[in-house]
Amino acid sequence: MTDLLVVVAVVAVLMAIVVPWRISTREAARLARCRDNLGQVGRAVLSFSEDNHQTLPTLIPEQTGALWWWYKEQVKRYVNLTGPSSPKDEVFACPSDRGYSDPIPFHDNGRFDFGSFVYNGVTLPGMPSIAGLKVPAISRPKRTLLVMEWTAHAPLSWHYSKTGKKNMPFYCDAQSVVGFVDGHVNFSKIYYDGYNAAYTQDPIPGYDYQYSGD
């Protein structure tokens, strides 16, 4: 009986070590996939601009779509996607995406054009944005956001969240995968002032990004 208790105790200790390690390894793989996919989407946006007189995507009169997702229809051919968008558009998906208000991930949801990633192109009055700008005119391409996980506009985090799977409330320094105009991708902390969604303003000093193109 004593030997059995020892074995059970050893197994319990091993499980306590192995299970968190497996979870950590799985999340690291998801984060790596998310970064890779976002990098491809960013290159698609830049390829679009090269073919359009160095001009970044902007909402066109005949195009419809939500504020953050309309860009996909303009750039998806640069990642070899044709036809209607669908959950099979894996390059636009982050494996850790768990959505927000709906109980399914953004990349499985037609309301969001089946994509986890958004473009820095919110065209509401007064919002910092790079929609329609020429790439050479962006003064700080290493700091200026191009595309990002939706969570960077909140901010929240799908990877290391302080609120678990609740997706709320927003909080300062939540980390999201973001891509910049110069082409690099980072896992950045996003500023939140406690009142306004992150995408409505550039951060205070000390952060590695900005939404505005000047």
Secondary structure, DSSP 8 states (H G I E B T S, - for coil): -HHHHHHHHHHHHHHHHHHHHHHHHHHHHHHHHHHHHHHHHHHHHHHHHHTTTTB-----TT----TTTTTHHHHGGGGT--SS--TT-GGG--TT---SSSSS-GGG-GGGTT-SEEES---STT----TT-BGGG-S-TTTBEEEEEGGGGTT--SSS-TTTTS--S--TTEEEEEEETTS-EEEEEE---SSS-GGGS---TT-S-BSS--
